[in-house]
Amino acid sequence: MRQTDPRRAGHPESAAPEPSAPGGLLDALGVAAVVLDAKGRIALWSPSAEQLFGYSADEALGQAGSALLVDPQHAPLVKELFSQVLEGATWAGGFPVRVKDGSLRQIEFRNMRMLDEKKNVYALGIATDQTALRTVETDLALSMRLISQSPIGLAVLDTDLCYVLVNQALERINGLPAEKHLGRHVSDALPFLDVSAIENATQQVLATGAPLLDQYEVGRTPADPGQDHAWSVSYYRLEDTGGQVLGVAVSVIDVTERHSATVEMTRARKRLALIADAGVRIGTTLDLPHTARELAEVVVPDLADLAAVDILDDILSDRQAASVPVSDGGPAVFRALAVKTGYRTEASGAPDPAGKVARYDPDRLIAQVVNSGDPILVPRLDEETLRRVARDDDSAALLARAGAHSYLGVPLIARGQVIGTLSLLRARNQTPFDEDDRLLASELAARAAISIDNARLYRKERRTALMLQRSLLPGRPPRQPGLEIAYRYQPAGATHEVGGDWFDVLPLAGDKTALVVGDVMGSGITAAATMGQLRTATRTLARLDMPPETVLSHLDDVTAGLDQAFATCVYARYDPRTRQCLVSTAGHLPPAVVHPDGSAEYVDVPTGAPLGVGGVPFGTAELELPPGSRLVLYTDGLVETRDDPIDVRLTDLLRMLSGPRHSLERTCDLLLHSLRDPDGHDDTALLIAETQTH
């Protein structure tokens, strides 16, 4: 640790004397001065001596020092020490002194001989309370040791913002030895950092006295010039015991790892938010160009400055079999669907305009994306690669003038088939695309591709796609009062066996929620269409807030009116205010309840007849679900297999629900992974609701 006199740091040696206000260290110690003549009589008595010993000057002057201040048992020793001092020796140490009130007080002395102009000999005693002195010495030693050995960078600046003290840790952090700090203004010592922020913070602390804590600074120092570091900097005003401002103490902690983790966490949150946003915004309609625009609008500007969505023209016109991927390495013909930029730029004219059909040779990156089925990432575009990105030389020139410097192309893959590409460019955003961006873009493209392909199928067979649209499952349910909800839906593995499983979460009046899971008997388009009709009817009936058994009775009538349609269904209505849950089933497997203590059981509810049978009344079970309870609704695809009895499978489900408690999302995944038939012969719908404090 190195330091300079704070009152002289940054000032020339010829500076004028500066008076100090009362309250400094000497005043805090109460240093007293006493002068004895050669006969041991008190010749001089300072005001501090009166405070220390209790005697006024009138009471002390002329008195024999040993008689006034020394206990008789110590008199011989004092006389011997006094003689040694008069002969020129100095003596320092602690000595018990009898003060005016008669008590003994341990005093620290510094004694030395003095001569006047006539060569008369005197003894000068400098004294202070030993306890106070030891306290100051201990505090000072501790402070200096902490400062010198602390892993935290520490510095003291005077009121002119010049360094008067730095420790070794700060030398390492700044990459500068102490002599490059001491006496220098912060702007001269640290020109490589944001000095204005440091000066503003220091001046604020000097002016107000209020500390500034955990101020983030990011930059580079000579200690590691090739990498940004982050520091947590705190500022404290320093004052002496009299309140005089001495300067500012600064602590510096390297928090680069924490800062990097925070930055990465922020990026991760943004990526998750973008994925969630895509789930809400993409696929709101079955209009193909509109769905493509939704994808482009989601990725711009958060992921890219320019986005283009193109679909293979053969796929769009159905000239290529859906089961054959594009992988022959030849040219590719695309129809442009959407172009989006984050700001006004001439680069918007570089991609093919929406609706245009364009042919790309195998050397073009967009063709390579669909031929390989893999993303292509070019962090830094050179002139040659830019020409392979653009549709022609003129477009390459537009992109170059706009500052395009990084490219990312990802395939749109739906149902195992490459159907097009998502092309991304960065220009104004100077950060090149990286591996995290590739993963994010691939996730977004995978989600969007299904929506785009659904829209493509809609264009191919309007009537069939309309039936499928009515059977689409709900998106993420809205957050309901007093409930946390997780769900899963997995279609059957074989296309011809698409069934009619569905689930729904419906808000009702008075903060109540309806939870519905159903399964239309049969498979194929007819079952899917029937499911869509029943789900619509269920949503309509639920708005009337009728008891579950009444809802099922009306659904039974609706189903009976359909052409040879039958379905099972479980309908639950939960009221968070009373924690009451009413459950009715129509030929459906019983729902399970997981209690807060982890035990699980099936709800004892009358099974009822499937919807469509007609004329069979439905019963209702009433149960209380305290906070932490879980209600598990599912279709038979979760537990039924071709080989195992259903009773065994239901027991397995209860066993898993009674096991270690996981998050709802994790529980859904575990149940599907452990229980669902690997062949995926049937659709599976799973809905779990956990009650919370309302």
N, C-alpha and C positions, 0 to 999 in steps of 0.2 A: 504494500500500500504506500502510495506517495501522496504528499500534500504540501501545500504552501500556506503561508500566513494569509488568511482570508482578507485581512485588512490591507494587504499589500499586493495581492494577486492582480496582475494586469496593470499595475501602476509603476511608474518610474521610481528609482531609488531616491530621487530628490523630492518626492512628494512631501507636502507639509504635514506636520503632526495632526492627528485627528483625535479630538477628545472623545472619550467614551462616556456614555450615560451610566449612571449608577445601576447596579444590578448584575455586574459581571461576576466571574468566578471568584475573584478576590473578595468582592462584597459578600458573596454567598458563603464563603468560608469564614468571614469575620476576622481577618488577619490582624493581630494586634502587635504593636511595637512598644517595648519597654527598654529604657536605658538606665544602667546602674553605674555609679561612679566607682572609683577604685576602692572605696570603703564599703561598697555593697549597698549604698543608699540609692533610692529611686530618684533619678534626676529628670527623666522624661517619661510621660504616661499618655499614650494615645487614647482618643475616644473609644476605639475598638477594644482597648485594654479594659476600659471601664465596663463595656458590655460583656467581655469575656470573664473577668474576675469579680465584678460586682462593686469594686471600689471606685469612687470618684477620684479625679486628679487631686483634689484638696486632701482626700483621705490617704492617698498613696505617696505623693511627692514628699521626699525627705525621709521616708520610712525605710528601715532596713528591709531589703527584699526578702531575705530568708525569714525574718520574723513575721512579716506580713503574709507571705504566700506559702511557706514551707512548713510541713508538719515537723515537729521537733525530732522525730526519729530519723528524718531524712536530712537534717541540718548538716551533719558532718560530710556527707557525700556532696551536698550542694556547695559547701565551702571549698572542697577539693576541686570540683568542676569549675567553680568560679575562678579559682587561682589559675587553673590551666588556661582558661579563656583569656585572662588578663596577660598571660605570658605569650599569647599569640595563637593558641590552639582554637579550633572550632569544635563545637559539639552539637550533635543533632540527635534527637530522639524524643521519646515520650516520658513524661514525668508527672506524678500526681501533685496537684496544686490545691491548697486549701483556699476556697473562695470565700466571699464575704459571709455567706449564710452558714459557714462552718463545714460544709461538705467538701469532700475531695473530688476533684475533677481531673481526668486524665488529659493532659495538654501536650501537644506536639511542639517542640522547640527547635529553633535554629539559632545558636548562640555564636557570637564572634566579637573580636576585639575591635575597638574604635579609638582613634586619636584625634584630639583637637589641634588647633594651631600652636598651642603651647606644649604639645607632646603629652598632655594629660591623657590618662588611659581610662577608657570606659568599656563597658560590656553591653552589646546590643542583643536583645532577645526578640526574635520574631516568633509569635505563638498563635496557635489556633486549636480549636477543639479537636482532639485526636479522632473521636468517633466520626465527626463530620468529614475530616480529611480522609479517613480510611474508606468511607462510603464513596466519596468522589473518586478516589484512586481505584477502587474496585469497579465502579461504573465505567470509568475511563478505560481501564484495562480490558474489561469485558467488551466494551464498544469497539475498541481498536482491534481486539482479537476477532470479533465477529465480522468486522468490516474487512479485515485482511484475508480471512479464511473463508468468507461466505462464497458459495457458488453463484450467488446473485450479484449482478453488476451494481456497484454503488458508487455514487459521486456526490460531491457537494459543489454547488455553484454559488458565487457571491452575488450580490445584488446587481452587479453589472453583467451577469451571466458568464463569468469567467470561471474556469475550473480551479478549485483549490484542493480537491481531494479526489482520487480515483483508486479503486482497489484492483487487484490482479484480475478478478473475474471480468470487470469492465474492459480492462486492457485486452483480454482475449476476445470479448464480444466485438469490440470496435476494431480489433486488429491493429491497435496503436499502443506504443509504450506510454508510460505515464508522462514522460517529458514532452510528448506530443499533445498532451491535454493541458497540463498545469499552466496556469496563467493565460491561457488562450480562450477567446470567446468561442461559444459553441459553433457559431457559423464558420469560424476558422478551423476548428478542430474536426468538425464533422461535415464537410461540404458535400459529401456523398449521400447524405440523408435529407429528409424533409425538415430542414432546420426551422422553417417558419412555424411548423406545428409545435416543435419543441420550444421555440421562443414564446409563442402565444400561451402555451400551457404554463411555462415558468413565470411569465409576467402576471398571468391570472392568479397563480398561487401566491406570488409576492404581494399582489394588491389585496387579495381577499383573505388570505390565511387559511382558506378551505383547501384541503388536499384534493388532488385529482388522482383517482385510482384506476388501474387497469386500462390505461390508454393504449390502444393498439397502434403500433408502428410497423410498417413493412418496407423493406429495402435491402440493399446490399452493402457490405462493409469490406474493407481490405482483408478481414479474417476469412472470408469466403466469397470472393468477388464473382464467382460463377453461378451463385444460387441466391434466390430471394430468401430472406429470413423474416420471421415475425417476432416482435418483442412486446411484452406487456410492460408498460412504463408507468410508474407512479411518482407523483411529485408531492413534497411536503415542505412547508415553510419552516425554517429554523429561526428560533429566537433565543436570546439569552434569558437568564432568570429575571431580568428587568423588563423584558418584553421588546428589547431592541432587535430588529430584524437583521439576521446575519446572512441569509441567503436561502437556498433551496437544496434540499436533499433529494436525490433521484435514485430510484431503484429500477433495474432493468433485468427482466427475466426472458430468456429465449424460449418462446412458445411456438417454435416453427412446427413441431409435430402436431401440437394441438390445433394450430391454425390450419395446417394442411388437412387434418381430419375434419375440421369444421367445414372447410371449403368442399371437401369430398362429400361430406354428409349433405351439404346444401345442394351440390350437384345431384346427388342421389335422390333427394327429395324432389328436385325439379323434374328428374327423369320419371319418378313415380307419378308425380302430378300430371306430367304430359301423357303418360300411359292411361291414367285415369280419365283425363280429358278426352283422349282418343276414344275410350270406351263409351263416353257419353255423346260425343259429337259426330262420330263416324258411323254411318249406316242408319241414319234416321229415316231414310227413304229407300225405296228400291229403284230410284232413278240413277242410272249409271254415271252420267257426267256429274251429277250433284254429289254422289258419294266420292268420286275422285277429287272433286274440289274440297270436300270436307277433309280428306286426308292431307291435301296440300296446305290447307289453312291451319291444320293442327301443327305441322312441322315448321311452319314459317310464322314468326321469326325465331322461335325458341330453339330450334335445332339447325336451321339453315336460313340463308338469305334468299335463296331461290330454290323452288321445288317444281318438278315436272312429273306428272303421272301419265304413263303410256301403257296401253294394253295391246297384246299381240292381235293383229287383225284377223288371223286365222281362227283364234279362239273366239273372237267377237262374232265372226260370221259362221262359227261352228263347222269350219271346213277341216278342222283337225280333231281327231278323236280325243276325248277328254282324258283318256288313260295313258296317252303317249306324251311324255315330257319332251320339251324342246332341248335336244342335246346333240344335234348332228354337227354343230360347229359352223353351220352355214349362215348366210345373211338372214336378217330378221326384219319383218315388216310390222310396223306399229301404227296404231291409231292414237293420236294425242288426245287425252281427255281433259287435262287441267294443267295450268301454269300459274304459279303464285310467287310474288316477290314481296319482301318485307318493307320495301320503300321504292320510290320512283327511281328507276334506273334503266339505262338502255339495254341492260342485260336481259330484260323481260322479252326482248324481241329475238333472243338467241334460240330458245327452244322452239320446237314445232308448235304452231298455234293449235288450240283445241279443235278437234274434228279432222285435222289433216292426217293423211296416211303417208308415211315415209318409210323408205327402205334403207337399212343400215348394213354395211358390209361387215364381215366377221371381225375385222380389226378394230371396229368401233367398240368402245367400252360398254355401251348399252346392249349391243348384241352379245358381248361376252357374258354379261350378267345373266341373260335369259338362257344362253347356251349352257352355261355351267350350273345355273341354279344357285350360285353363291354370290355374296356381296363382293363388291370391288371398292377398295379404299385407296385413295391417292392423297396422302396428307399434303404434299406440295406439288402443284401443277407446273410443269415446264411447258415451253412453247409446243413441243411435239405432242405431249400428252393432252394438252388443251385442244388440239385439233382432233384428237380421237374422241374427245368428249362432245364437241360441237357437231351440228349436223353438216356444216360446210365451213369453208375458210372465212366467209363473211361473218358467220355466227361466232367463230373462234375469235375474230377481231373484236366483236362486240363484248365478248366475255373478258378479253384481255384488257380492254379500255375500262371496263367496270371494276377491274381488280380481282376477278375470280382467281382464287389461289388454292382451293382445296375441293376435292370431289368425293362423293360417296354415292354409289349406286347399289340398290338392294332389290332382289327379285320379289315380286308379288306372287306368293304360292298359296293356292287354295285347293284343298282336297288332294294334295300330292301333285298338283299340276302348276307349272309356271305359267302365269297368265299375263304377266307384264312386268314393269319396273317402276320404282320410285327413284328419281334422280335428284340429288341434292348438291348444291354449291354454296360455298362461302366466299364473300367478297369484303363487305364492310366488317364483319366479324373476323378479326385477325387470327383467332385461334384455329389451327388446322383440325380437321376431323381426326378422332382417335378411336381406339378400340371400343371405349365405352359408347361413343356415338354410333359405332357400327352395330353394337348390340341393341341399343335403343331403337335405331331406325329399323332393324330387323324385326323387333317386337311390334313396332307400330305397323310395319308393312304386313306382318303376319295377321294382325288383327284386322287391318283394313282389307286385306286380300279376300277374306271370307265375305265381307260386306260387298266388295266390288263384284265378286263372283256371284253372289246372290242376286245382285242387280243384273248381271249378265244373263243369269238363268231366267230372270223375270222378263227380259227382252225376248228370250227364246220361246218361252211358253208362258204367255200372260196368265192363262187360266190356272195352270199348275202352280206358278209362282204366287198367284194371289191366294190360293189355298195354303201354301206354305207360310205366307206372310201372316195369315190369321193364326197360324200355329206357333209363331215365334215366341219364344220364352221371354219373360220380362228382362230388362236390364237390371243393373244393381238396384235393389229395392231402396226406397228412401228410408232414411233413419227414422225409426218409430219411437215414440215416447216409451221409456222404460224397457226397451228391448235392444239387444245387439243381435244381429242376424247374419248368418253365413249360409251359403247355398252352393250347390253344385248340380250341373246337369251334364250327363254324358250320353250322347246318342248311341244307338246300336252300331256294332262294328260293320255290319253289312248294309249297304244302301237299301236293298229291297226290304229290309226289316225295320225301317224307320217306324217308330211307334208313336203313341200318343201320350207319353208322360208329360206332366206339367206341374208347375208350382206357382204360387203367387203370394205376395205380401201386400195386403190392402189396408190402407188407413181408413178408420171408421170414425164416427162422431165420438166426442168425449175422450179423445186420445186412445181409443181402443184400436186394436189391430186384428185383422183376420189373416190367418195363416192357412194356406190351401195347398194340398198335394193331391194329384189325381193321375189316373192311368186309364186311357181308353183301350178297351180290349181290341186285339187285332194289330195289324201293322200295315205300313204302306201309306200312300197319300190319303186314302180315305180316313184312316185313323188319325192322321195328322190334322186333316180338315175338321174332323169331329172334335178333336181336342181344342182347336182354335175356337170353335163355336161354344163349347162348354166353358172355356176360360172366359170368354166374353160374357156369357150368361152369368157366370159366378161373380164377375166384377160388378155387373149390373145389380144383381140381387144383394151383394154385400153392401152396396151403398144405402140400402134400406135398413141396415143394422138390425136384421132379424136374428132370432136365435139360430144356432147352427142346425138344429133338426129341421127347422122351417126352411132354411136355405136349401138343404138337401132334398126336402120334399118338392120344392119348386124345380130344382135341377133334375129330379127324377121325372117330373112331368115334361121338362124340356127334352131330356134324353129320349124319353118314350116317343116323342114326336119326330125324332130323327130316324133315318132309314136303318133299321137293325143295328142300332148303336147301343153299346153297354159300356159302362165305365165304373171304376171304383174311385172313391174319393174320401179324404179326411179333411174336415173343416173345423178349425179351432178359432175361438174368439177370446182375446186376452184383454183384460181391463187393468192397466197399471195402477189405477187408483185404489182398487179393491184387491189387486193381485189374484183375482178370480179368473179362471180359464174354463171355458165351456168347450167340450170336444164331442163331435159326432162323426160317425163313419158310415160309409155306404159300401159294404163289402170289402173294405180296405184293410190292410195289415195294421195292427194297433200301433199308435204312436208310443214312443218311449219317453220317460221322464228321468232326468238325472238330477238328483237332489243336491243341495249345497254341500252335504257331507260326502258326496261322491258315489253314493249308492244309486242304483238304477233299477227301474221296473217299467213294465208296460202299463199303460192306462187301461183300467178296467172299464171298457166302454162297449155297449152292444154293437156287434159287428154290422148288423143291418144288411140289406140286400143291395147288390150293385145298382147303380143308376140305370134306369131304363126298364127294370123289372116291373115297377109300378105297383101301387097298392100296398106296399109294405112300410109300416111306420118306422121312423128312426129314433133311436134313443140318444140321450146326452149324458155325458159324465161331467161332473163339476169337481174341479180340484183347485187348490190354492198353490200358487207358485211364488214362494218368497224370493227375494233377490239372490242371484246365484244359481237359480234353477235353470235347467235346460229342457226344452221340449224338442224332440227329434221326430220329424215327419219324413217319410221316404216311400219310394215305390218298390215293387217286388224285384226290380232289376238289381237292387242293392244286395238282396239276401238270397234270391233264388238261383240255384244252379241245376244243371241237368242230372247231377249224381247224388246230391245230399238232400236228406229230408228237410222240410222247411222248419220243423221244430228245432233241429240242430243248428240251423243257420240263425234262427232268432235268438237262440241261447248264445251263439257266438257274438251277435250284435250287442246283447246286454253285457257280456263279459268285457267287450272292448270299451263300452261306455262307462263301465265301472272301474276301468283302469286308471292310470295316471292322467290327471287333468291337463289338457292342452288348450291352446287358443281355439276358437271356433273354426278358423280357417284350417288350422293344422288338424283338428278333429275330422273335418270333412275329408281332407286328403287321406288321412289314415284309414277311415272307414272305406272309402272307395278302393284304395290300394289293397286292403286286406280282405274285403268281403266280396267285392264285385267279381263276377265271373270273368276270367281273363279273356274268354272268347267274345265277350261283349254281345251276347245274343239278344239282349233286350236293353231298351233305354233305361236310364237311371236318373231319378230326381231325388235330391236330398236337401232338406231345409232344417236348419238348427237355429232356434231362438233362445237366447239367454236373457233372463229377467234381470233388471237392474233397478236401483233405487230411483223412483220417479220424482 
